[in-house]
Amino acid sequence: MTPTPVNLALLGWLIMAAVMLLLWIFQRARNDAGIVDVGWAAGLGILAILYAALADGHPGRRALVAALVAAWSFRLAIYLLFNRVVGKPEDGRYQTLRKNWGGRVQPFFFVFFQAQGLLDVILSLCFLAPMFEKRSDFLALEYVAVAVWLVSVIGESIADAQLARFRADSTNRGRTCRDGLWKYSRHPNYFFEWLHWWTYVLIGLTVPYGWLAFLGPALMLFLILKVTGIPPTEERALAGRGDDYRAYQRTTSVFFPWFPKKDLA
């Protein structure tokens, strides 16, 4: 059967449904739903490799896009695995859901896990169209896209490393990280994660139907600012660090990096 974007997206959905089913069974055994974040991150790399293997676009472009997605995806998955899951208590977000859902927690988590797999498939539409582009030459915009990818991955890696180093120092317990990039944004890791999605917008502008790539930064910005990103993170920070975090909120940009303000309180 000749591969089409629709066929590949449907196949990707089936694969992610199976992956999330296995991860749901895993969390049920361990009583820790944090593994869903690892699965979500790794799922994008899995889908990119799948699309690159089965699509019929230029091999060089397929390899490039798959490499960009997979490198970002698996770096994030490994970071989440060892910093949020292995040897750690369940993420506070999922502890709250577990408490709120009570006796319905497992069926609700099943739906939640499947929703994360579907989200992966929706986001994968950002890089699906370039997999079918047969043009052999690379345009200037595609080189700019690679530069944006480098900035975003390096920035996110630095932010993660700075936060991990701060947390590793026991004297910082109850305090808020203001080191490095965290001086200019309360969530630099989220900012660079969002910036990464503009890579596929730039590549998409060079191919038919590439406008679908705008789904990535638009959807991720909504999720980060309004749903699963900043709101629950800041709620837990306020509960754990109180006035110190309130002072941080008054002086530091919530998302886009910017120079800190003076605290007039």
GILIN-V772797 format. One record per residue. N is the residue number from 0. RES is the residue in one small letter. PHI is phi as a letter, one per 30 degrees, with the letter a starting at -180 (999 if undefined). PSI is psi in degrees with one decimal (999 if undefined). OMEGA is omega in whole degrees, 0 to 359 (none if undefined). Layout:
BEGIN
n=N res=RES phi=PHI psi=PSI omega=OMEGA
n=N res=RES phi=PHI psi=PSI omega=OMEGA
END
This chain:
BEGIN
n=0 res=m phi=999 psi=132.4 omega=180
n=1 res=t phi=d psi=128.4 omega=181
n=2 res=p phi=d psi=138.9 omega=174
n=3 res=t phi=b psi=160.1 omega=177
n=4 res=p phi=e psi=-39.6 omega=180
n=5 res=v phi=d psi=-45.0 omega=179
n=6 res=n phi=e psi=-45.0 omega=182
n=7 res=l phi=d psi=-38.8 omega=179
n=8 res=a phi=d psi=-41.1 omega=178
n=9 res=l phi=d psi=-41.0 omega=177
n=10 res=l phi=d psi=-42.1 omega=177
n=11 res=g phi=d psi=-38.7 omega=178
n=12 res=w phi=d psi=-43.9 omega=179
n=13 res=l phi=d psi=-43.5 omega=180
n=14 res=i phi=d psi=-44.3 omega=181
n=15 res=m phi=d psi=-32.2 omega=176
n=16 res=a phi=d psi=-40.5 omega=179
n=17 res=a phi=d psi=-42.6 omega=179
n=18 res=v phi=d psi=-46.3 omega=182
n=19 res=m phi=d psi=-29.6 omega=174
n=20 res=l phi=d psi=-45.7 omega=179
n=21 res=l phi=d psi=-40.4 omega=180
n=22 res=l phi=d psi=-33.8 omega=176
n=23 res=w phi=d psi=-41.9 omega=176
n=24 res=i phi=d psi=-40.7 omega=179
n=25 res=f phi=d psi=-46.2 omega=181
n=26 res=q phi=d psi=-31.0 omega=178
n=27 res=r phi=d psi=-37.9 omega=180
n=28 res=a phi=d psi=-37.6 omega=184
n=29 res=r phi=c psi=-10.5 omega=183
n=30 res=n phi=h psi=40.7 omega=181
n=31 res=d phi=b psi=108.8 omega=183
n=32 res=a phi=d psi=-0.6 omega=181
n=33 res=g phi=d psi=-20.8 omega=180
n=34 res=i phi=d psi=-19.9 omega=180
n=35 res=v phi=d psi=-33.4 omega=179
n=36 res=d phi=d psi=-38.6 omega=177
n=37 res=v phi=d psi=-44.7 omega=179
n=38 res=g phi=d psi=-39.2 omega=178
n=39 res=w phi=d psi=-46.9 omega=181
n=40 res=a phi=d psi=-48.5 omega=182
n=41 res=a phi=d psi=-29.5 omega=182
n=42 res=g phi=e psi=-35.4 omega=180
n=43 res=l phi=d psi=-39.7 omega=176
n=44 res=g phi=d psi=-40.0 omega=178
n=45 res=i phi=d psi=-45.0 omega=181
n=46 res=l phi=d psi=-39.8 omega=180
n=47 res=a phi=d psi=-42.4 omega=179
n=48 res=i phi=d psi=-40.6 omega=177
n=49 res=l phi=e psi=-48.5 omega=181
n=50 res=y phi=d psi=-41.9 omega=181
n=51 res=a phi=d psi=-35.2 omega=182
n=52 res=a phi=d psi=-31.8 omega=189
n=53 res=l phi=c psi=-19.6 omega=180
n=54 res=a phi=d psi=168.7 omega=184
n=55 res=d phi=c psi=23.8 omega=175
n=56 res=g phi=d psi=-175.6 omega=180
n=57 res=h phi=d psi=130.3 omega=184
n=58 res=p phi=e psi=-37.6 omega=181
n=59 res=g phi=d psi=-41.4 omega=180
n=60 res=r phi=d psi=-41.2 omega=177
n=61 res=r phi=e psi=-43.8 omega=181
n=62 res=a phi=d psi=-40.8 omega=181
n=63 res=l phi=d psi=-50.7 omega=183
n=64 res=v phi=d psi=-43.8 omega=179
n=65 res=a phi=d psi=-40.0 omega=180
n=66 res=a phi=d psi=-42.1 omega=180
n=67 res=l phi=d psi=-48.1 omega=181
n=68 res=v phi=d psi=-47.6 omega=185
n=69 res=a phi=d psi=-40.7 omega=180
n=70 res=a phi=d psi=-45.4 omega=177
n=71 res=w phi=d psi=-46.1 omega=184
n=72 res=s phi=d psi=-51.1 omega=185
n=73 res=f phi=d psi=-30.6 omega=174
n=74 res=r phi=d psi=-46.8 omega=180
n=75 res=l phi=d psi=-41.6 omega=180
n=76 res=a phi=d psi=-43.6 omega=180
n=77 res=i phi=d psi=-42.4 omega=178
n=78 res=y phi=e psi=-47.5 omega=180
n=79 res=l phi=d psi=-39.1 omega=181
n=80 res=l phi=d psi=-46.7 omega=186
n=81 res=f phi=c psi=-14.2 omega=179
n=82 res=n phi=c psi=-13.5 omega=182
n=83 res=r phi=b psi=-19.4 omega=189
n=84 res=v phi=c psi=-62.6 omega=186
n=85 res=v phi=d psi=118.4 omega=177
n=86 res=g phi=i psi=12.7 omega=182
n=87 res=k phi=c psi=153.5 omega=173
n=88 res=p phi=d psi=162.4 omega=180
n=89 res=e phi=e psi=138.6 omega=178
n=90 res=d phi=e psi=139.4 omega=183
n=91 res=g phi=e psi=-32.3 omega=178
n=92 res=r phi=e psi=-42.7 omega=183
n=93 res=y phi=d psi=-28.3 omega=172
n=94 res=q phi=d psi=-40.4 omega=179
n=95 res=t phi=d psi=-44.8 omega=178
n=96 res=l phi=d psi=-40.9 omega=180
n=97 res=r phi=d psi=-40.7 omega=179
n=98 res=k phi=d psi=-43.3 omega=183
n=99 res=n phi=d psi=-35.0 omega=185
n=100 res=w phi=d psi=-17.8 omega=174
n=101 res=g phi=h psi=-126.8 omega=183
n=102 res=g phi=d psi=-13.0 omega=179
n=103 res=r phi=c psi=9.8 omega=190
n=104 res=v phi=e psi=-42.1 omega=185
n=105 res=q phi=d psi=-47.2 omega=175
n=106 res=p phi=d psi=-35.4 omega=178
n=107 res=f phi=d psi=-40.4 omega=177
n=108 res=f phi=d psi=-34.7 omega=177
n=109 res=f phi=e psi=-47.3 omega=179
n=110 res=v phi=d psi=-40.8 omega=180
n=111 res=f phi=d psi=-45.1 omega=179
n=112 res=f phi=d psi=-43.8 omega=179
n=113 res=q phi=d psi=-34.5 omega=177
n=114 res=a phi=d psi=-36.0 omega=177
n=115 res=q phi=d psi=-38.0 omega=176
n=116 res=g phi=d psi=-41.2 omega=177
n=117 res=l phi=d psi=-37.9 omega=177
n=118 res=l phi=d psi=-40.9 omega=176
n=119 res=d phi=e psi=-45.1 omega=182
n=120 res=v phi=d psi=-42.3 omega=179
n=121 res=i phi=d psi=-45.9 omega=179
n=122 res=l phi=d psi=-29.4 omega=181
n=123 res=s phi=d psi=-17.1 omega=176
n=124 res=l phi=d psi=-21.0 omega=178
n=125 res=c phi=d psi=-33.4 omega=183
n=126 res=f phi=c psi=13.3 omega=180
n=127 res=l phi=d psi=-44.3 omega=183
n=128 res=a phi=e psi=-44.1 omega=179
n=129 res=p phi=d psi=-22.8 omega=179
n=130 res=m phi=d psi=-16.5 omega=181
n=131 res=f phi=c psi=3.5 omega=180
n=132 res=e phi=d psi=121.0 omega=185
n=133 res=k phi=d psi=-8.5 omega=180
n=134 res=r phi=d psi=133.1 omega=185
n=135 res=s phi=d psi=-26.4 omega=183
n=136 res=d phi=d psi=153.6 omega=179
n=137 res=f phi=c psi=133.9 omega=181
n=138 res=l phi=d psi=163.4 omega=182
n=139 res=a phi=e psi=-37.1 omega=181
n=140 res=l phi=d psi=-30.4 omega=179
n=141 res=e phi=d psi=-33.7 omega=175
n=142 res=y phi=d psi=-37.7 omega=176
n=143 res=v phi=d psi=-38.8 omega=179
n=144 res=a phi=e psi=-42.0 omega=179
n=145 res=v phi=d psi=-38.2 omega=178
n=146 res=a phi=d psi=-41.7 omega=177
n=147 res=v phi=d psi=-41.1 omega=178
n=148 res=w phi=d psi=-45.3 omega=180
n=149 res=l phi=d psi=-46.1 omega=179
n=150 res=v phi=d psi=-44.2 omega=183
n=151 res=s phi=d psi=-44.0 omega=182
n=152 res=v phi=d psi=-42.3 omega=178
n=153 res=i phi=d psi=-44.1 omega=180
n=154 res=g phi=d psi=-44.7 omega=180
n=155 res=e phi=d psi=-38.7 omega=179
n=156 res=s phi=d psi=-41.9 omega=179
n=157 res=i phi=d psi=-45.0 omega=180
n=158 res=a phi=d psi=-44.1 omega=179
n=159 res=d phi=d psi=-43.1 omega=181
n=160 res=a phi=d psi=-40.2 omega=179
n=161 res=q phi=d psi=-41.2 omega=179
n=162 res=l phi=d psi=-41.3 omega=180
n=163 res=a phi=d psi=-41.0 omega=179
n=164 res=r phi=d psi=-40.4 omega=179
n=165 res=f phi=d psi=-44.3 omega=182
n=166 res=r phi=d psi=-26.2 omega=181
n=167 res=a phi=d psi=-19.2 omega=180
n=168 res=d phi=d psi=112.3 omega=184
n=169 res=s phi=d psi=-22.4 omega=180
n=170 res=t phi=d psi=-12.7 omega=180
n=171 res=n phi=c psi=2.9 omega=182
n=172 res=r phi=e psi=129.5 omega=181
n=173 res=g phi=i psi=0.7 omega=179
n=174 res=r phi=c psi=164.5 omega=182
n=175 res=t phi=c psi=134.1 omega=179
n=176 res=c phi=d psi=124.3 omega=175
n=177 res=r phi=b psi=19.7 omega=184
n=178 res=d phi=d psi=144.4 omega=172
n=179 res=g phi=h psi=-124.7 omega=182
n=180 res=l phi=d psi=-23.9 omega=181
n=181 res=w phi=d psi=-7.7 omega=174
n=182 res=k phi=d psi=-24.9 omega=187
n=183 res=y phi=c psi=-15.7 omega=178
n=184 res=s phi=b psi=140.9 omega=177
n=185 res=r phi=d psi=-16.2 omega=181
n=186 res=h phi=b psi=62.4 omega=181
n=187 res=p phi=d psi=-28.8 omega=177
n=188 res=n phi=d psi=-42.7 omega=177
n=189 res=y phi=d psi=-38.8 omega=180
n=190 res=f phi=d psi=-47.7 omega=182
n=191 res=f phi=d psi=-29.9 omega=174
n=192 res=e phi=d psi=-42.3 omega=178
n=193 res=w phi=d psi=-43.0 omega=180
n=194 res=l phi=e psi=-36.5 omega=180
n=195 res=h phi=e psi=-35.2 omega=183
n=196 res=w phi=d psi=-18.3 omega=176
n=197 res=w phi=d psi=-17.8 omega=174
n=198 res=t phi=e psi=-46.7 omega=186
n=199 res=y phi=d psi=-22.0 omega=171
n=200 res=v phi=d psi=-46.9 omega=181
n=201 res=l phi=d psi=-42.6 omega=176
n=202 res=i phi=d psi=-40.6 omega=182
n=203 res=g phi=d psi=-30.3 omega=179
n=204 res=l phi=d psi=-11.6 omega=181
n=205 res=t phi=c psi=-0.5 omega=185
n=206 res=v phi=b psi=156.9 omega=176
n=207 res=p phi=d psi=142.3 omega=180
n=208 res=y phi=i psi=11.8 omega=180
n=209 res=g phi=d psi=-13.2 omega=178
n=210 res=w phi=d psi=-20.1 omega=177
n=211 res=l phi=e psi=-21.7 omega=182
n=212 res=a phi=d psi=-21.3 omega=177
n=213 res=f phi=d psi=-17.5 omega=175
n=214 res=l phi=e psi=-37.9 omega=186
n=215 res=g phi=e psi=-65.9 omega=182
n=216 res=p phi=d psi=-32.7 omega=180
n=217 res=a phi=d psi=-48.9 omega=181
n=218 res=l phi=d psi=-42.4 omega=181
n=219 res=m phi=d psi=-37.0 omega=179
n=220 res=l phi=d psi=-42.1 omega=178
n=221 res=f phi=d psi=-47.5 omega=182
n=222 res=l phi=d psi=-41.5 omega=182
n=223 res=i phi=d psi=-46.2 omega=186
n=224 res=l phi=d psi=-28.8 omega=191
n=225 res=k phi=c psi=-20.6 omega=191
n=226 res=v phi=b psi=-87.5 omega=192
n=227 res=t phi=c psi=-4.8 omega=185
n=228 res=g phi=c psi=-92.7 omega=189
n=229 res=i phi=d psi=-44.9 omega=184
n=230 res=p phi=e psi=-53.3 omega=180
n=231 res=p phi=d psi=-31.2 omega=179
n=232 res=t phi=d psi=-45.3 omega=182
n=233 res=e phi=d psi=-31.6 omega=177
n=234 res=e phi=d psi=-43.8 omega=179
n=235 res=r phi=d psi=-36.3 omega=179
n=236 res=a phi=d psi=-41.4 omega=179
n=237 res=l phi=d psi=-38.4 omega=179
n=238 res=a phi=d psi=-34.4 omega=184
n=239 res=g phi=c psi=-28.0 omega=186
n=240 res=r phi=b psi=-5.7 omega=170
n=241 res=g phi=h psi=-121.3 omega=187
n=242 res=d phi=d psi=-33.9 omega=179
n=243 res=d phi=d psi=-40.9 omega=180
n=244 res=y phi=d psi=-32.6 omega=176
n=245 res=r phi=d psi=-39.6 omega=176
n=246 res=a phi=d psi=-40.0 omega=177
n=247 res=y phi=d psi=-40.6 omega=178
n=248 res=q phi=d psi=-36.9 omega=182
n=249 res=r phi=d psi=-27.8 omega=187
n=250 res=t phi=c psi=-18.1 omega=192
n=251 res=t phi=b psi=134.7 omega=178
n=252 res=s phi=e psi=139.3 omega=184
n=253 res=v phi=d psi=-33.6 omega=188
n=254 res=f phi=b psi=-66.2 omega=181
n=255 res=f phi=d psi=128.1 omega=180
n=256 res=p phi=e psi=133.1 omega=178
n=257 res=w phi=a psi=164.1 omega=182
n=258 res=f phi=d psi=138.7 omega=181
n=259 res=p phi=d psi=149.7 omega=178
n=260 res=k phi=c psi=163.0 omega=174
n=261 res=k phi=d psi=141.5 omega=178
n=262 res=d phi=d psi=109.6 omega=183
n=263 res=l phi=c psi=-0.9 omega=182
n=264 res=a phi=d psi=999 omega=none
END
